[in-house]
Amino acid sequence: SQVEDTTPSRHPAIFKKIKGELDTHAHIEEKIFYPALKKSGKKDLVDLVLEGIEEHLQIKMFLKGLSSLSDKAERFEPKLKVLIEDTRHHVKEEEREMFSKTKSQLSSSMLEKLGERMEAEKLKYQNANGIYPVKPKPGTVEKIVDSAKVLIGEVLGTSPDAKGEKKARRRTTAKK
């Protein structure tokens, strides 16, 4: 969004932040999340993981290519645009398909442990590579926290909607 909301002269600095975030994202998924899904998931989930790995390879190719280009190079902006499109596609697939399959195929405790391991690895990787989290616009943190709470609640089955569904199921089962 920052790239789309700014002039091309600001894009190289924004790209450095994007690169740090995407390098971190790929690292923790490839080191912790994907191996766990490949080990514990069914074939449909494993297929999505393999596709995700290929998408990471493509994104890494664009990151490397953009890193080696001067911000004055005429290929910088088109490559940056394709990187953004590929990344959005990858995130949508994870959110729409992979996460729901993960939620249904892995236990809540396993998901919680994975989350803790991924968060610890993220901090370790960022510190080791001099990558520091992007400072979001004011108000964005609250939105991210709210979204994360909802997602975690859905994954763990503790969201208000999930609790309501469980209670409704219990009442229906009790009546039978």
SERO-4910 file (N, C-alpha, C, O; in steps of 0.05 Angstrom, whole numbers):
BEGIN
 pado doro    nc1    nc2    nc3   cac1   cac2   cac3    cc1    cc2    cc3    oc1    oc2    oc3
  Ser    A     17    -24      0      0      0      0     17     25      0     11     45    -13
  Gln    A     39     24     15     57     47     16     69     53    -12     71     76    -20
  Val    A     76     33    -27     86     36    -54     65     50    -71     71     68    -86
  Glu    A     41     40    -69     19     51    -86     11     79    -78      0     94    -94
  Asp    A     16     87    -53      9    113    -43     31    134    -45     27    157    -36
  Thr    A     54    126    -56     77    145    -57     88    147    -85     81    131   -103
  Thr    A    105    166    -88    119    170   -114    141    150   -117    152    141    -97
  Pro    A    149    144   -142    171    125   -146    197    132   -132    213    114   -126
  Ser    A    202    157   -127    227    164   -113    229    153    -85    251    150    -74
  Arg    A    206    147    -73    206    135    -46    206    105    -46    210     92    -25
  His    A    202     93    -69    200     64    -70    224     48    -62    221     27    -49
  Pro    A    249     56    -69    272     41    -60    274     38    -29    280     16    -19
  Ala    A    267     59    -15    268     57     15    246     39     25    250     23     43
  Ile    A    223     41     13    200     23     21    207     -6     13    200    -24     28
  Phe    A    220    -10    -10    227    -36    -18    245    -50      2    242    -74      7
  Lys    A    263    -35     14    281    -47     34    265    -58     57    271    -80     68
  Lys    A    244    -44     65    227    -54     87    211    -78     78    208    -98     92
  Ile    A    201    -77     53    186   -100     42    203   -124     41    195   -146     49
  Lys    A    228   -121     32    246   -143     30    251   -156     57    251   -181     60
  Gly    A    256   -140     77    260   -150    104    236   -166    114    240   -187    126
  Glu    A    213   -156    110    188   -170    119    184   -196    103    177   -216    115
  Leu    A    188   -195     77    184   -219     61    206   -240     66    200   -264     67
  Asp    A    231   -231     70    252   -250     77    245   -264    104    248   -289    107
  Thr    A    235   -249    123    228   -260    149    204   -279    146    204   -301    157
  His    A    184   -271    131    160   -287    126    168   -314    115    160   -335    125
  Ala    A    183   -314     93    191   -338     80    208   -356     99    204   -380    100
  His    A    226   -344    114    243   -359    132    227   -374    152    231   -398    156
  Ile    A    209   -361    166    195   -375    188    175   -395    177    171   -416    190
  Glu    A    163   -389    154    145   -409    143    161   -434    134    152   -457    139
  Glu    A    183   -430    120    199   -452    109    213   -468    131    217   -492    128
  Lys    A    220   -455    153    235   -469    174    216   -483    194    222   -504    204
  Ile    A    192   -471    199    175   -481    220    147   -490    210    139   -512    214
  Phe    A    133   -471    198    105   -475    191    102   -497    169     87   -516    173
  Tyr    A    115   -494    147    111   -513    125    120   -541    132    105   -560    126
  Pro    A    143   -545    145    150   -572    153    129   -585    171    124   -609    169
  Ala    A    118   -570    189     97   -581    207     73   -589    191     61   -610    197
  Leu    A     65   -573    172     42   -579    155     47   -603    138     30   -620    134
  Lys    A     71   -605    127     78   -628    110     78   -654    127     69   -675    117
  Lys    A     87   -652    152     88   -676    169     60   -684    179     54   -708    180
  Ser    A     43   -665    186     18   -671    200     -7   -668    182    -28   -677    190
  Gly    A     -4   -655    159    -27   -649    143    -34   -672    123    -18   -689    118
  Lys    A    -58   -671    113    -67   -689     93    -57   -680     66    -45   -659     64
  Lys    A    -61   -696     45    -50   -690     19    -59   -663      8    -42   -649     -4
  Asp    A    -84   -655     12    -93   -629      2    -77   -606     14    -71   -586      1
  Leu    A    -71   -608     40    -55   -588     53    -26   -588     45    -14   -568     41
  Val    A    -15   -612     42     13   -615     33     16   -604      5     36   -591     -1
  Asp    A     -4   -608    -12     -3   -596    -39     -2   -565    -38     13   -553    -53
  Leu    A    -17   -554    -20    -17   -524    -17     10   -515     -7     20   -494    -14
  Val    A     22   -531     11     48   -524     22     69   -524     -1     85   -506     -3
  Leu    A     68   -545    -17     87   -546    -40     84   -523    -59    103   -512    -70
  Glu    A     59   -515    -63     54   -491    -80     64   -466    -66     76   -449    -80
  Gly    A     61   -464    -40     71   -441    -26    101   -439    -27    112   -417    -29
  Ile    A    114   -462    -26    144   -462    -29    152   -451    -56    171   -436    -58
  Glu    A    138   -460    -77    144   -450   -104    139   -420   -106    154   -405   -119
  Glu    A    118   -411    -93    112   -382    -93    134   -367    -78    141   -345    -87
  His    A    144   -378    -57    166   -365    -43    191   -363    -61    204   -342    -61
  Leu    A    196   -384    -76    219   -383    -94    216   -361   -115    235   -347   -121
  Gln    A    192   -358   -125    187   -336   -145    190   -309   -132    203   -291   -143
  Ile    A    180   -306   -108    182   -280    -94    211   -274    -87    220   -251    -91
  Lys    A    226   -294    -79    255   -290    -73    270   -282    -98    288   -266    -97
  Met    A    262   -293   -121    275   -286   -146    271   -256   -152    289   -242   -159
  Phe    A    246   -246   -147    241   -218   -151    256   -200   -131    266   -179   -138
  Leu    A    257   -210   -106    272   -195    -85    301   -192    -93    312   -170    -91
  Lys    A    313   -214   -102    341   -213   -110    345   -195   -134    364   -179   -135
  Gly    A    327   -197   -154    329   -180   -177    326   -151   -171    341   -134   -181
  Leu    A    307   -144   -154    303   -116   -146    327   -106   -130    334    -82   -132
  Ser    A    338   -122   -113    361   -114    -96    385   -107   -113    400    -89   -106
  Ser    A    388   -120   -136    411   -115   -152    407    -92   -172    426    -83   -185
  Leu    A    382    -83   -175    377    -61   -193    380    -34   -180    375    -31   -156
  Ser    A    390    -15   -195    390     12   -185    361     22   -186    345     15   -203
  Asp    A    354     40   -166    327     50   -166    322     67   -191    299     74   -196
  Lys    A    342     74   -206    339     89   -231    334     71   -255    326     80   -276
  Ala    A    339     45   -251    335     27   -274    306     26   -282    288     26   -265
  Glu    A    301     26   -307    273     26   -317    258      1   -310    234      0   -311
  Arg    A    272    -21   -303    259    -46   -296    251    -47   -266    237    -66   -258
  Phe    A    260    -28   -250    255    -29   -221    225    -28   -215    214    -46   -202
  Glu    A    211     -8   -226    182     -5   -220    165    -28   -230    149    -38   -215
  Pro    A    170    -38   -255    154    -61   -264    159    -86   -247    140   -101   -241
  Lys    A    184    -91   -239    190   -114   -223    177   -111   -195    167   -131   -184
  Leu    A    178    -87   -184    166    -82   -158    136    -87   -160    124    -99   -141
  Lys    A    123    -79   -181     94    -83   -185     88   -113   -186     68   -122   -173
  Val    A    104   -129   -200     99   -158   -202    104   -171   -175     89   -189   -167
  Leu    A    124   -162   -160    129   -172   -133    105   -168   -116     96   -186   -101
  Ile    A     93   -144   -117     70   -138   -100     46   -156   -108     33   -167    -91
  Glu    A     42   -159   -134     20   -176   -144     24   -205   -135      5   -218   -126
  Asp    A     49   -216   -138     54   -243   -130     51   -247   -100     40   -268    -91
  Thr    A     60   -228    -85     57   -229    -56     28   -229    -47     20   -245    -30
  Arg    A     12   -212    -59    -16   -211    -53    -30   -237    -59    -47   -247    -44
  His    A    -23   -249    -82    -34   -275    -90    -27   -296    -69    -44   -311    -61
  His    A     -2   -297    -61      8   -316    -42     -7   -313    -15    -16   -333     -4
  Val    A    -10   -289     -6    -24   -284     20    -53   -292     18    -64   -304     37
  Lys    A    -66   -285     -4    -95   -293     -7    -98   -323     -7   -117   -333      6
  Glu    A    -81   -337    -20    -83   -367    -20    -79   -378      8    -93   -396     17
  Glu    A    -59   -367     22    -55   -376     50    -80   -371     67    -89   -388     81
  Glu    A    -90   -346     65   -112   -339     82   -138   -353     74   -153   -361     92
  Arg    A   -143   -357     49   -168   -370     40   -168   -400     41   -188   -413     48
  Glu    A   -145   -412     34   -144   -441     33   -127   -454     54   -137   -471     69
  Met    A   -102   -447     56    -84   -461     73    -91   -458    102    -91   -478    117
  Phe    A    -99   -435    112   -105   -431    140   -129   -447    148   -130   -458    170
  Ser    A   -150   -448    131   -174   -463    139   -168   -493    140   -177   -507    158
  Lys    A   -152   -503    121   -145   -531    121   -127   -537    146   -129   -558    158
  Thr    A   -109   -519    151    -91   -522    175   -107   -524    200   -103   -541    217
  Lys    A   -127   -506    203   -144   -505    226   -159   -531    230   -163   -540    252
  Ser    A   -168   -542    208   -184   -567    210   -167   -592    213   -177   -613    221
  Gln    A   -141   -591    206   -125   -615    206   -105   -616    229    -94   -638    235
  Leu    A    -99   -594    242    -80   -594    265    -95   -586    290   -114   -571    290
  Ser    A    -86   -597    312    -99   -591    338    -93   -562    347    -74   -550    338
  Ser    A   -110   -552    364   -107   -525    374    -81   -522    389    -67   -502    386
  Ser    A    -73   -542    405    -48   -540    420    -24   -540    401     -4   -526    405
  Met    A    -26   -556    379     -4   -556    360     -2   -528    346     20   -518    342
  Leu    A    -25   -517    339    -25   -490    327    -13   -469    345      2   -451    337
  Glu    A    -20   -471    370    -10   -452    390     20   -455    393     35   -435    393
  Lys    A     30   -479    394     59   -484    396     74   -474    371     95   -462    373
  Leu    A     62   -479    348     73   -469    323     75   -439    323     96   -427    315
  Gly    A     54   -426    331     54   -397    333     76   -386    351     89   -367    344
  Glu    A     79   -398    373    100   -390    392    128   -394    380    145   -376    382
  Arg    A    132   -417    367    158   -422    355    163   -403    332    186   -394    328
  Met    A    142   -397    316    146   -379    293    152   -350    303    169   -337    292
  Glu    A    139   -342    324    144   -315    335    173   -313    345    186   -293    340
  Ala    A    182   -333    360    209   -333    370    229   -334    347    250   -319    348
  Glu    A    224   -350    327    242   -352    304    243   -325    289    264   -317    278
  Lys    A    220   -312    287    218   -287    273    237   -266    286    253   -253    272
  Leu    A    235   -264    312    252   -245    327    281   -252    324    298   -234    320
  Lys    A    287   -277    326    315   -287    323    326   -280    296    348   -270    293
  Tyr    A    310   -286    275    319   -281    247    322   -251    242    342   -243    230
  Gln    A    303   -235    251    305   -207    246    329   -195    261    343   -178    249
  Asn    A    334   -203    285    357   -193    300    383   -201    287    401   -185    285
  Ala    A    384   -226    278    409   -236    266    415   -222    239    438   -221    230
  Asn    A    394   -213    225    397   -202    199    393   -171    198    391   -160    176
  Gly    A    391   -159    221    388   -130    222    361   -120    210    360    -98    198
  Ile    A    341   -137    212    315   -130    201    297   -122    225    294   -136    244
  Tyr    A    286    -98    223    269    -89    244    241    -85    233    238    -75    211
  Pro    A    221    -91    249    193    -89    240    187    -61    229    197    -41    239
  Val    A    170    -61    209    161    -36    197    143    -22    217    126    -34    229
  Lys    A    147      4    220    130     20    237    104     27    222    106     42    202
  Pro    A     82     17    230     57     22    216     46     50    220     55     64    239
  Lys    A     28     58    203     15     84    206     -2     84    232    -10     63    241
  Pro    A     -6    108    244    -22    109    268    -50     96    263    -62    100    243
  Gly    A    -58     80    283    -84     67    281    -82     39    269   -100     22    272
  Thr    A    -60     34    254    -57      8    241    -52    -14    261    -61    -36    257
  Val    A    -37     -8    282    -30    -29    302    -56    -40    314    -59    -64    317
  Glu    A    -75    -22    321   -100    -32    332   -114    -50    313   -126    -70    321
  Lys    A   -115    -42    287   -128    -59    267   -115    -86    265   -128   -107    263
  Ile    A    -88    -86    265    -73   -111    263    -79   -129    287    -84   -153    284
  Val    A    -78   -117    311    -83   -132    335   -111   -143    335   -115   -167    342
  Asp    A   -130   -127    328   -158   -137    326   -161   -160    307   -174   -180    313
  Ser    A   -149   -157    283   -150   -178    263   -136   -203    273   -146   -225    269
  Ala    A   -113   -200    286    -99   -223    296   -115   -237    318   -116   -262    318
  Lys    A   -128   -222    335   -145   -234    356   -167   -251    344   -173   -273    353
  Val    A   -180   -240    323   -201   -254    310   -191   -280    297   -202   -301    300
  Leu    A   -168   -277    282   -157   -300    268   -148   -322    289   -155   -345    285
  Ile    A   -135   -314    310   -126   -333    330   -150   -346    343   -151   -370    348
  Gly    A   -171   -330    349   -195   -340    361   -208   -361    343   -219   -381    353
  Glu    A   -208   -355    317   -220   -374    298   -204   -400    297   -215   -422    297
  Val    A   -178   -397    296   -160   -420    294   -163   -437    319   -164   -462    318
  Leu    A   -164   -424    342   -165   -439    368   -194   -446    376   -198   -460    395
  Gly    A   -213   -435    361   -241   -440    367   -250   -425    392   -269   -433    405
  Thr    A   -237   -402    398   -245   -386    421   -256   -359    414   -261   -343    432
  Ser    A   -261   -354    389   -273   -329    381   -302   -328    390   -314   -349    394
  Pro    A   -313   -304    394   -342   -303    402   -360   -319    383   -378   -332    393
  Asp    A   -355   -318    357   -371   -333    338   -367   -363    343   -387   -378    343
  Ala    A   -342   -371    346   -337   -400    350   -349   -410    376   -361   -432    377
  Lys    A   -348   -394    397   -360   -401    423   -390   -404    419   -403   -423    429
  Gly    A   -403   -385    405   -432   -386    400   -439   -411    385   -459   -424    391
  Glu    A   -423   -418    365   -428   -442    349   -426   -466    366   -443   -485    364
  Lys    A   -405   -468    384   -402   -491    401   -426   -494    420   -436   -516    424
  Lys    A   -434   -471    432   -457   -472    450   -482   -482    435   -497   -498    446
  Ala    A   -486   -471    411   -510   -479    396   -509   -509    389   -529   -523    391
  Arg    A   -485   -519    382   -482   -547    376   -487   -564    401   -500   -585    399
  Arg    A   -477   -555    424   -482   -570    449   -512   -571    456   -522   -591    464
  Arg    A   -526   -548    452   -554   -547    458   -569   -566    439   -587   -581    448
  Thr    A   -562   -566    414   -575   -583    394   -570   -613    401   -588   -629    400
  Thr    A   -545   -619    408   -537   -646    415   -552   -655    440   -561   -677    442
  Ala    A   -553   -637    460   -567   -644    486   -596   -650    481   -608   -667    495
  Lys    A   -609   -635    463   -638   -640    458   -643   -667    445   -663   -679    449
  Lys    A   -623   -676    429   -626   -702    416   -623   -724    437   -625   -747    430
***
